[in-house]
Amino acid sequence: MSAAISKLISPRSVAVIGASADPGKTAGRPVAYLLKHGFPGRILPVNPKVESMGELPCYPDIASLPVVPDVAIVLLGAERATEAVRELAAMGCTAAIVLASGYAETGPHGAQRQEQLVEAAGPMRLLGPNTIGLVNLTDRIVLSPSGALEMDEFPIGGIGVVSQSGGILGALLSRAAARGIGMSKLISSSNEADLELADFIDFLADDAATRVIALYVESVRDPRRFRAACLKAARAGKPVVAFKVGRSEAGAQAAVSHTGAMAGSDRMYDALFRQVGVIRAQTFSDLLDIPAALATGRQLQGKRVAILTSTGGAGTLVSDDLGMAGFETPAPDEATAGALRALQTGSEAVLDRNPIDVTLAGLRPDLLRAAITALLASPVYDALVIVVGSSSLARPELMAGAIRDCLPLSSKPVLAYISPHAPHVGALLTREGVPAYAAAEACTAALQGMLHAAASPALSQDVEPRAMPGSSDTWPSGSLDEAQAKILFARFGVPCASERVVGNEQEARQAAQALQGHVALKILSSTITHKSDVGGVAVGLTEENIGSRLERMRAEVDAKTGTAPERFLVQQMVHGGAELILGMHRDPMGTALLLGMGGVAAELLQDTTMRLLPQTDEGLCGLSESQALAMVRELKSWPLLDGYRGRPKLDVAALARAIAAFSRMLAQLDTRLVEAEINPIIVLPEGQGVRAVDGVAVLG
């Protein structure tokens, strides 16, 4: 944990530069909020026009401060803020929080101003600029003018938040407080001229008061550091939940303009999050719903959920939504059903199915307590959702108390769905340790997040060594033709189909004879990528007919493109396997390897997965065979490779080796490799390997 960041989050003295004596103004709020929420340290307002603020003496300038503050909140405009930061750094201040906007988010001129701000700070750390500051609820330290701090009290709990938007920080703080969800620290990193997401994830991974880390992400500026920080949090047993904006083109442009940072494609973020165990929140409300469940510390070990309800319709809502997400709601086992029947008799009870409808549960805490006890003890269920109906509104504390009393009996997750509109009931339950939700979909999202957290594999920063099979300088620049591309792939260990380069009928016949059996004929071109679109591919040819087919192909391609091909490829036909696509994608997030079902329908099927290549100080690194195999298993069509419905199993071990070899090529050639794709790579039956049948490569 960085000592400077620790002092920023938990300072003993705070200077407020440009403080106003009017608490109604933005510049007056930080001092007012520090006092209101009981900051235990020293407050040092700086304003040349005021001698005091209440009982606090006010200082005319930074040079007049009686002590060096741990942290300074700078409330000045962009031009004056730079000079204030320079003075604070010169006197030895640890960190400054710069609220002013007008920096990188405004364009090139603002970016230059931001560089000047960083230069002025020197060794002093910066939060912002363009930030709303931070809130340390654990220690009652509020370093922010956010209007959300007008509230008198906030639940204190185990969720730490890092947001790249200041306004979102206030929204999360106020929404969490209204729902009884306890927070530990909330930090607005905003433009991240200095301190950024990774710094605060790293800090929260060490913070004893934080159990779950929630992120509002517009862009990840340093994927390597983000990866390392998230892996550290995973090793500390602290789940990370991220809501990433910018999934649409319009949203991505808005995110870029907000903080002035480049944004990678949404699929690259999916890949990054999956690799480091980050749980992706699909909606903004998930960013509270999922952490609220995770903060209980309970682990979900399976998909079987009991639903205890006193209102049948609401129970069906929950059951239906869980079922759509792949959860199971089995009926009680006989022992559990017997225990439930002993609690309540008559037509008013429906106890042999799930949802379990205990009609009087909202009016009889003893009945509710006994039913919860029986369901938590049942080996049939991994979690329990309790539907809180209208009957609980009169005395919600009775129901909350009954549920709370049962929590120590089991470590299984217990959630509540509030059927009537009753926010106060939900907040009461959440404060008692039972995350409560106003929508059935939110219960499902919370359980999905818990399942994701429990199922995350062991994560490490182990990377494959960078293989060096010869200098890349020997390869020509520009687009390689198919034969050249496959020679490149083979050099790194990707098996390719047997083939010969020919220029005329006689050479084609000789090649077909040498390769035996049926062959394919293709034009060789560094400019025509989709050869079949221009008549440049023919299959199932033999020694007898390949010569005449070559001449017809030459004429057809000439007619369609205006260029008659001079070189052709005669290739051994590969039968009896599955076609996959293996390629690369590069954007501001880094370099990724793409794997999917291939062939001519690759773009139509869209069954793909991606992995960002690890980045170290030495450069990019390839994937291991185990990481490659994990990618294969992520495909929706994985069962087709694994013997689906009696089909022969395919050689996925050879496929994993080929993927790892391809990734090593990406790592070594790095930015020199502009484009690379094998489509298809054919996976043959188990023990027969794989073959790259077609390929594209462009070298810069």
C-alpha positions in Angstrom: 0.0 0.0 0.0 1.4 3.4 -1.0 2.1 5.7 2.0 1.1 8.7 -0.1 -2.2 7.2 -1.1 -2.9 6.1 2.5 -2.3 9.7 3.6 -4.6 11.0 0.9 -7.4 8.7 2.0 -6.8 9.2 5.8 -5.1 12.6 6.3 -4.6 14.1 9.7 -4.7 17.7 8.3 -6.5 19.1 5.3 -5.9 22.5 3.7 -8.8 23.9 1.7 -7.4 26.3 -0.9 -10.0 28.8 -2.1 -12.4 28.0 0.7 -15.6 30.1 0.9 -17.2 31.2 4.2 -20.6 30.7 2.5 -21.5 27.0 2.9 -24.1 27.4 0.2 -21.4 27.8 -2.4 -19.5 24.9 -3.9 -16.2 26.4 -2.5 -17.8 26.5 1.0 -19.0 22.9 1.1 -15.7 21.1 1.8 -15.1 22.9 5.1 -18.8 22.6 6.0 -18.9 18.9 5.3 -15.6 18.2 7.1 -17.1 19.8 10.2 -20.6 18.3 9.7 -19.3 14.7 9.4 -16.9 14.9 12.3 -13.4 15.1 10.7 -11.1 14.3 13.6 -8.0 16.1 12.2 -7.0 19.7 11.6 -8.8 21.9 9.0 -6.9 24.8 7.4 -9.0 27.1 5.2 -7.1 29.4 2.8 -8.9 32.6 1.7 -7.3 36.1 1.7 -10.6 37.8 2.1 -11.7 36.1 5.3 -10.0 35.9 8.7 -12.0 33.0 10.1 -14.7 30.5 9.2 -16.8 29.9 12.3 -14.2 28.8 15.0 -11.6 28.0 12.3 -8.8 30.6 11.6 -8.5 31.3 7.9 -5.1 31.9 6.2 -4.4 34.4 3.5 -2.3 32.2 1.3 -0.5 28.8 1.2 2.7 30.3 2.5 0.9 31.4 5.7 -0.2 27.9 6.7 1.2 27.0 10.1 1.9 23.4 9.2 2.4 21.4 6.1 -1.0 19.7 5.4 -1.2 16.1 4.5 -3.7 16.8 1.8 -5.0 20.0 0.1 -8.3 20.4 -1.7 -7.8 23.0 -4.4 -11.0 24.8 -5.3 -9.4 27.3 -7.7 -9.9 27.6 -11.5 -7.6 25.8 -13.8 -5.1 28.6 -14.4 -4.7 29.4 -10.7 -4.8 25.8 -9.6 -1.5 25.0 -11.3 0.3 27.7 -9.2 -1.3 26.5 -6.0 -0.2 23.0 -6.7 3.3 24.2 -7.3 3.4 26.0 -3.9 1.9 23.0 -2.1 4.5 20.6 -3.6 7.3 23.0 -2.7 6.3 23.0 1.0 6.1 19.2 1.1 2.4 18.5 0.9 1.7 14.8 0.3 -1.3 15.0 -2.1 -3.6 17.6 -3.7 -7.2 17.1 -4.9 -7.8 19.4 -7.9 -11.5 19.9 -8.6 -11.2 22.3 -11.6 -12.2 21.2 -15.1 -10.8 22.5 -18.3 -8.0 20.0 -18.7 -7.5 16.9 -21.0 -11.3 16.5 -21.3 -11.5 19.7 -23.4 -9.0 18.9 -26.1 -5.3 19.6 -27.0 -5.1 22.9 -25.1 -6.6 21.4 -22.0 -4.3 18.4 -22.3 -1.3 20.8 -22.4 -2.6 22.5 -19.2 -2.9 19.1 -17.6 0.7 18.3 -18.4 1.7 21.6 -16.7 -0.3 20.7 -13.7 1.5 17.3 -13.4 4.9 19.1 -13.8 4.0 21.6 -11.1 3.1 18.8 -8.7 6.5 17.1 -8.9 6.7 14.3 -6.3 3.3 15.4 -4.8 0.5 13.0 -5.7 -2.6 14.4 -7.5 -6.2 13.3 -7.5 -8.0 14.6 -10.5 -8.3 17.1 -12.0 -11.9 17.4 -12.9 -12.7 15.3 -9.8 -15.4 15.6 -7.0 -12.8 14.3 -4.5 -13.2 11.4 -2.1 -15.2 10.2 0.8 -13.7 7.9 3.5 -16.7 6.8 5.5 -14.7 4.3 7.6 -12.8 7.2 9.3 -15.4 10.0 8.8 -13.3 11.9 6.4 -15.1 13.7 3.5 -12.8 15.5 1.1 -15.5 16.6 -1.4 -18.1 19.2 -2.2 -20.6 16.6 -3.4 -24.2 17.6 -2.6 -24.8 13.9 -1.5 -22.9 14.8 1.7 -25.9 16.9 2.8 -27.2 13.7 4.3 -26.5 13.5 8.1 -25.6 9.8 8.3 -24.3 7.1 6.0 -24.3 3.3 6.6 -20.6 2.3 6.9 -19.8 -1.1 5.4 -17.4 -3.1 3.2 -17.9 -1.7 -0.3 -15.1 0.5 -1.7 -15.9 2.5 -4.9 -13.7 4.0 -7.5 -15.4 6.1 -10.1 -14.0 7.9 -13.1 -17.1 10.2 -12.9 -17.5 12.6 -10.0 -21.3 12.8 -10.4 -21.6 9.1 -10.4 -19.8 8.9 -7.0 -22.4 11.1 -5.5 -25.2 9.1 -7.1 -23.8 5.8 -5.7 -23.3 7.3 -2.2 -26.8 8.6 -2.0 -28.5 5.5 -3.5 -26.5 3.2 -1.2 -27.4 5.2 1.8 -31.1 5.2 0.9 -31.0 1.4 0.6 -29.0 0.7 3.8 -25.9 -0.4 1.8 -22.7 0.3 3.7 -19.7 1.8 2.0 -16.1 2.1 3.1 -14.3 4.5 0.7 -15.5 6.3 -2.4 -12.9 7.9 -4.8 -13.5 10.0 -7.9 -10.3 9.5 -10.1 -11.7 11.4 -13.0 -9.0 12.7 -15.5 -6.3 10.6 -13.7 -3.4 13.0 -14.5 -1.5 11.1 -11.8 -3.4 8.6 -9.6 -5.7 6.3 -11.5 -7.9 3.3 -11.2 -5.1 0.8 -10.6 -3.7 2.8 -7.7 -6.9 2.8 -5.9 -7.8 -0.8 -6.6 -4.3 -1.7 -5.2 -5.1 0.4 -2.1 -8.5 -1.1 -1.5 -7.1 -4.6 -1.9 -5.0 -3.9 1.2 -7.7 -1.9 3.1 -9.0 -3.9 6.1 -12.4 -2.1 6.0 -13.1 -3.0 2.3 -14.5 -6.4 1.3 -15.7 -5.7 -2.2 -14.5 -3.2 -4.8 -16.9 -1.5 -7.2 -15.7 0.4 -10.3 -17.4 2.9 -12.6 -15.2 2.7 -15.7 -15.0 5.0 -18.7 -11.6 3.8 -19.9 -8.6 1.9 -18.5 -5.5 4.0 -19.3 -3.0 1.4 -18.3 -4.2 -2.2 -18.8 -1.0 -3.8 -17.4 -1.3 -2.0 -14.1 -5.1 -2.5 -14.0 -4.5 -6.3 -14.5 -1.9 -6.4 -11.7 -4.2 -4.5 -9.3 -7.2 -6.7 -10.0 -5.2 -9.9 -9.6 -4.0 -8.5 -6.2 -7.6 -7.9 -5.1 -8.5 -11.5 -6.2 -5.6 -13.0 -4.2 -6.8 -10.9 -1.2 -10.3 -12.5 -1.6 -11.9 -9.2 -2.6 -14.3 -9.4 -5.6 -14.1 -6.6 -8.1 -17.4 -5.5 -9.8 -17.1 -3.1 -12.8 -19.7 -1.2 -14.7 -18.1 -0.1 -18.0 -19.9 2.7 -19.9 -19.2 3.2 -23.7 -20.7 -0.1 -25.0 -22.4 1.8 -27.9 -20.5 4.0 -30.3 -22.3 7.1 -28.9 -21.5 6.0 -25.3 -17.8 5.4 -26.2 -17.5 8.9 -27.7 -19.2 10.5 -24.7 -16.8 8.6 -22.3 -13.8 9.7 -24.3 -14.9 13.3 -24.3 -15.6 13.2 -20.5 -12.0 12.4 -19.4 -10.0 12.8 -22.6 -8.8 9.2 -22.6 -8.7 6.8 -25.5 -11.2 3.9 -25.2 -10.8 0.4 -26.4 -13.5 -1.8 -27.9 -16.1 -3.2 -25.6 -15.1 -6.8 -26.4 -11.6 -6.0 -25.3 -12.9 -4.9 -21.9 -14.9 -8.2 -21.7 -11.7 -10.1 -22.4 -9.7 -8.1 -19.8 -12.3 -8.4 -17.1 -12.7 -12.1 -17.7 -9.0 -12.7 -17.5 -8.5 -10.9 -14.2 -11.8 -12.2 -12.5 -13.7 -8.9 -12.6 -17.4 -9.3 -12.5 -19.0 -7.1 -15.1 -22.2 -5.3 -14.1 -24.6 -5.2 -17.0 -26.6 -2.3 -15.7 -25.9 0.7 -13.5 -28.1 -0.7 -10.8 -26.1 -3.9 -10.8 -23.1 -1.8 -9.5 -24.9 -1.7 -6.2 -27.0 -4.8 -6.3 -24.0 -7.2 -6.9 -21.6 -5.7 -4.3 -24.4 -5.6 -1.7 -24.7 -9.4 -1.9 -20.9 -10.0 -2.1 -20.3 -7.8 0.9 -22.1 -10.3 3.1 -19.1 -12.6 2.6 -21.4 -15.5 1.9 -20.4 -17.8 -1.0 -22.8 -19.4 -3.5 -21.7 -22.9 -4.3 -24.4 -23.9 -6.8 -27.5 -22.9 -8.8 -30.3 -24.4 -6.6 -32.4 -21.7 -5.0 -35.2 -21.9 -2.5 -37.9 -19.2 -2.7 -39.9 -18.6 0.5 -42.9 -16.5 -0.1 -46.2 -15.4 1.4 -47.5 -14.1 -1.9 -47.6 -16.5 -4.8 -47.4 -14.0 -7.7 -44.2 -12.4 -6.4 -42.6 -15.9 -5.8 -43.4 -16.8 -9.4 -41.7 -13.6 -10.7 -38.5 -14.5 -8.9 -38.7 -18.2 -9.9 -39.2 -17.3 -13.6 -36.4 -14.8 -13.7 -34.0 -17.2 -12.0 -34.9 -19.9 -14.5 -34.2 -17.6 -17.4 -30.7 -17.1 -16.1 -30.0 -20.9 -15.6 -30.8 -21.2 -11.9 -32.8 -24.1 -10.6 -35.7 -24.0 -8.1 -36.3 -27.6 -7.1 -39.0 -28.8 -4.8 -38.1 -29.5 -1.2 -36.7 -32.9 -0.4 -39.0 -35.1 1.7 -37.3 -34.3 5.0 -37.5 -30.6 4.4 -41.1 -30.8 3.2 -42.0 -32.7 6.3 -40.4 -30.1 8.5 -42.3 -27.4 6.7 -45.7 -29.2 6.9 -45.2 -29.5 10.6 -45.2 -25.7 10.8 -48.5 -24.9 9.1 -51.5 -27.0 8.2 -54.6 -26.4 6.1 -55.3 -25.2 2.6 -53.5 -22.0 3.2 -50.1 -23.7 3.0 -48.3 -24.8 -0.2 -45.2 -26.5 1.1 -44.3 -29.3 -1.3 -43.2 -27.2 -4.2 -40.9 -24.2 -4.9 -41.7 -21.3 -4.4 -42.6 -22.4 -0.9 -45.8 -20.4 0.0 -46.1 -19.9 3.7 -49.1 -17.6 3.8 -48.9 -16.4 7.4 -45.1 -15.8 7.4 -45.4 -12.1 7.3 -47.6 -12.1 10.5 -45.8 -14.8 12.5 -42.1 -14.4 13.0 -41.9 -17.7 14.7 -43.3 -19.5 11.6 -40.9 -17.5 9.3 -37.9 -18.3 11.5 -38.7 -22.1 11.5 -39.2 -22.1 7.7 -35.9 -20.3 7.1 -34.1 -22.7 9.4 -35.5 -25.8 7.6 -34.6 -24.4 4.1 -31.1 -23.4 5.1 -30.5 -26.8 6.6 -31.7 -28.6 3.4 -29.0 -30.2 1.2 -31.2 -29.5 -1.8 -30.6 -25.7 -1.8 -27.5 -23.5 -2.3 -29.3 -20.1 -1.5 -32.5 -18.7 -0.2 -34.6 -15.8 -1.6 -37.3 -14.6 0.8 -40.2 -12.7 -0.7 -41.3 -9.9 1.7 -45.0 -9.2 1.0 -47.4 -6.5 2.1 -48.3 -8.3 5.3 -44.8 -7.3 6.6 -45.4 -3.6 6.3 -47.1 -3.1 9.6 -44.2 -4.5 11.7 -41.2 -4.9 9.3 -38.8 -5.1 12.3 -40.3 -8.4 13.3 -39.6 -10.0 9.9 -36.1 -8.5 9.8 -35.4 -9.7 13.2 -36.6 -13.3 12.4 -34.4 -13.4 9.3 -31.4 -12.0 11.1 -31.7 -14.6 13.9 -31.3 -17.4 11.3 -28.2 -16.0 9.5 -25.7 -17.6 11.9 -27.2 -21.0 11.2 -25.7 -21.3 7.7 -23.2 -19.7 5.4 -25.6 -19.9 2.4 -26.6 -16.6 0.7 -29.9 -15.2 1.9 -31.5 -12.4 -0.2 -34.8 -10.6 0.1 -37.2 -9.5 -2.6 -39.5 -6.7 -1.5 -42.8 -7.1 -3.3 -44.7 -4.0 -2.3 -43.0 -0.6 -2.8 -41.4 -0.3 0.6 -37.9 1.2 0.4 -37.7 1.5 4.2 -38.3 -2.3 4.6 -35.5 -3.0 2.1 -33.1 -0.6 3.9 -33.9 -2.2 7.2 -33.2 -5.7 5.9 -30.0 -4.7 4.2 -28.7 -3.1 7.4 -29.5 -6.4 9.2 -27.3 -8.3 6.8 -29.9 -9.5 4.2 -29.4 -7.7 0.9 -32.9 -6.6 -0.3 -34.0 -5.8 -3.8 -37.1 -4.1 -5.3 -36.9 -6.2 -8.6 -36.8 -9.9 -9.2 -34.2 -9.2 -11.9 -31.9 -7.6 -9.3 -32.1 -10.8 -7.1 -30.9 -12.8 -10.2 -28.1 -10.4 -11.0 -26.9 -10.5 -7.4 -26.9 -14.3 -7.4 -25.1 -14.4 -10.8 -22.5 -12.1 -9.4 -22.0 -14.4 -6.4 -21.8 -17.4 -8.6 -19.2 -15.7 -10.8 -17.1 -14.8 -7.7 -17.3 -18.4 -6.4 -16.5 -19.9 -9.8 -13.5 -17.7 -10.7 -10.5 -19.9 -11.3 -7.2 -19.4 -9.5 -5.7 -16.3 -11.0 -2.0 -15.6 -11.3 0.3 -13.2 -13.2 2.3 -16.1 -14.6 3.1 -15.5 -18.3 4.7 -17.5 -21.0 8.3 -16.6 -21.7 8.8 -14.6 -25.0 10.0 -17.1 -27.6 12.5 -15.8 -30.1 12.6 -18.0 -33.2 14.7 -15.6 -35.3 14.5 -11.9 -36.1 11.4 -10.4 -37.6 13.5 -8.1 -39.8 13.9 -10.9 -42.3 10.2 -10.7 -43.2 9.1 -8.3 -45.9 6.9 -5.3 -45.1 3.3 -5.2 -46.4 0.7 -7.8 -47.1 1.9 -11.4 -47.4 0.3 -13.8 -49.8 -1.3 -16.9 -48.4 1.8 -19.1 -48.9 4.1 -16.5 -47.2 1.6 -16.1 -44.3 1.6 -19.8 -43.6 5.4 -20.1 -43.8 5.4 -17.4 -41.1 2.8 -19.2 -39.0 4.7 -22.5 -39.3 7.9 -20.8 -38.2 6.3 -20.3 -34.8 4.9 -23.8 -34.6 1.4 -23.7 -36.2 0.9 -26.8 -38.3 -0.2 -26.0 -41.9 -1.7 -28.1 -44.7 0.7 -29.5 -47.3 0.8 -27.3 -50.4 2.9 -26.3 -53.5 3.3 -22.9 -55.2 2.8 -23.2 -59.0 2.7 -20.9 -62.0 1.3 -23.0 -64.9 -0.7 -26.1 -65.8 2.3 -28.4 -65.8 3.5 -27.4 -62.4 -0.1 -27.7 -61.1 -0.4 -31.3 -62.4 3.0 -32.2 -60.8 1.9 -30.7 -57.5 -1.4 -32.6 -57.5 0.4 -35.8 -58.2 2.9 -35.2 -55.4 0.2 -34.3 -52.8 -2.0 -37.3 -53.9 -5.8 -37.4 -53.6 -8.0 -34.5 -54.1 -6.5 -31.0 -53.9 -7.6 -27.4 -53.8 -6.4 -24.7 -56.2 -6.2 -21.0 -55.1 -4.8 -17.8 -56.5 -1.9 -16.3 -54.6 -2.4 -12.6 -54.0 -1.3 -10.2 -51.4 -4.1 -7.8 -52.2 -7.2 -10.1 -52.6 -8.2 -11.4 -49.1 -11.5 -13.0 -50.0 -10.4 -15.2 -52.9 -13.6 -17.1 -53.2 -15.5 -13.8 -53.9 -13.6 -13.4 -57.2 -13.6 -17.1 -58.3 -10.1 -17.7 -57.0 -10.8 -21.0 -55.2 -11.6 -24.4 -56.6 -11.8 -27.7 -54.5 -11.9 -31.4 -55.1 -9.5 -31.3 -58.1 -7.2 -34.1 -59.3 -4.1 -34.4 -61.5 -6.3 -34.9 -64.5 -8.4 -31.7 -64.3 -6.3 -29.2 -62.3 -4.4 -27.8 -65.4 -7.5 -26.8 -67.3 -9.1 -25.4 -64.1 -6.1 -23.2 -63.5 -6.5 -21.5 -66.9 -10.2 -21.0 -66.4 -9.5 -19.5 -62.9 -6.9 -17.2 -64.3 -9.4 -15.9 -66.9 -12.3 -15.6 -64.3 -10.2 -13.6 -61.8 -8.9 -11.3 -64.6 -12.4 -10.6 -65.7 -13.5 -9.7 -62.2 -10.5 -7.8 -60.9 -8.6 -6.6 -64.0 -5.5 -8.6 -63.0 -4.6 -12.1 -64.2 -2.9 -14.0 -61.3 0.5 -15.4 -62.1 1.0 -17.6 -59.0 -1.3 -20.3 -57.6 -1.4 -22.6 -54.6 -2.1 -26.3 -54.9 -3.1 -27.5 -51.4 -3.9 -30.9 -50.0 -7.6 -31.2 -49.1 -8.2 -31.6 -45.3 -11.4 -33.5 -44.3 -13.2 -34.7 -41.2 -12.8 -31.9 -38.7 -14.2 -28.6 -37.4 -13.3 -25.2 -38.9 -12.2 -22.5 -36.5 -10.9 -19.0 -37.0 -7.7 -17.7 -35.2 -6.8 -14.1 -35.4 -5.7 -10.9 -33.6 -7.2 -7.6 -32.7 -5.4 -4.5 -31.5 -6.7 -1.2 -30.1 -5.8 1.2 -27.3 -6.4 -1.6 -24.8 -3.6 -3.7 -26.2 -3.2 -6.8 -28.4 -5.7 -9.7 -28.2 -6.0 -13.1 -29.6 -9.4 -14.1 -31.1 -10.7 -17.6 -31.4 -14.0 -18.7 -32.9 -15.9 -21.0 -35.1 -14.6 -20.3 -38.6 -15.0 -20.9 -42.3 -17.2 -18.9 -44.6 -19.9 -18.4 -41.9 -17.5 -17.0 -39.2 -18.9 -13.5 -39.4 -22.5 -14.8 -39.4 -22.1 -17.2 -36.4 -20.3 -14.7 -34.1 -19.2 -17.5 -31.8 -15.9 -16.1 -30.6 -13.8 -15.4 -27.5 -10.8 -13.2 -26.9 -7.8 -12.9 -24.7 -5.6 -9.9 -24.1 -1.9 -10.9 -24.3 -0.1 -10.2 -21.0 2.2 -7.1 -21.1 5.4 -7.1 -19.0 8.3 -4.7 -18.8 10.0 -6.8 -21.5 7.1 -6.6 -23.8 4.1 -8.8 -24.9 4.0 -12.5 -23.8 2.1 -15.4 -25.3 -0.5 -17.6 -23.8 0.1 -21.0 -22.2 -1.5 -24.1 -23.5 -3.8 -24.2 -20.5 -4.9 -20.7 -21.1 -5.5 -21.5 -24.8 -7.6 -24.6 -23.8 -9.7 -22.4 -21.5 -10.5 -20.2 -24.5 -11.6 -23.2 -26.5 -14.0 -24.2 -23.7 -15.6 -20.7 -23.7 -17.0 -21.2 -27.2 -20.7 -21.9 -27.4 -19.8 -24.6 -29.9 -17.3 -26.3 -27.5 -19.5 -29.4 -27.2 -19.1 -30.0 -31.0 -15.3 -30.4 -30.4 -15.8 -32.6 -27.3 -17.9 -35.4 -28.7 -21.4 -33.9 -28.7 -24.1 -36.6 -29.0 -21.7 -39.4 -30.0 -19.6 -37.4 -32.5 -15.9 -38.2 -32.4 -13.8 -36.1 -30.1 -11.5 -33.7 -31.9 -7.8 -32.9 -31.1 -8.3 -30.0 -28.8 -4.9 -30.6 -27.3 -3.3 -29.9 -30.7 -5.6 -26.9 -31.1 -4.4 -25.5 -27.7 -0.8 -25.9 -28.9 -1.5 -24.1 -32.1 -3.2 -21.3 -30.3 -0.3 -20.9 -27.9 2.1 -20.9 -30.9 0.1 -18.3 -32.7 0.1 -16.1 -29.5 3.8 -16.3 -29.3 4.0 -15.0 -32.9 1.8 -12.1 -31.9 4.0 -11.4 -28.8 7.3 -11.4 -30.7 6.3 -9.5 -33.8 4.2 -7.1 -31.6 3.4 -3.8 -33.4 5.3 -5.0 -36.5 2.3 -7.4 -37.1 -0.5 -5.2 -38.4 -2.9 -8.1 -39.1 -2.9 -11.9 -38.8 -5.6 -14.4 -39.3 -6.0 -18.1 -39.9 -9.4 -19.0 -41.3 -10.0 -21.8 -41.2 -7.7 -23.8 -38.9 -9.2 -27.3 -39.1 -9.2 -29.4 -35.9 -9.0 -33.1 -36.9 -10.2 -36.1 -34.8 -8.3 -36.8 -31.6 -4.7 -37.7 -32.2 -4.6 -36.3 -35.8 -3.7 -32.7 -35.0 -4.8 -29.4 -36.6 -4.0 -27.8 -40.0 -4.0 -24.1 -41.0 -5.7 -24.1 -44.4 -5.9 -20.4 -45.2 -4.2 -17.4 -43.7 -3.6 -13.6 -43.9 -0.7 -11.6 -42.5 0.3 -8.0 -42.9 3.6 -6.7 -41.6 4.4 -3.1 -41.0 
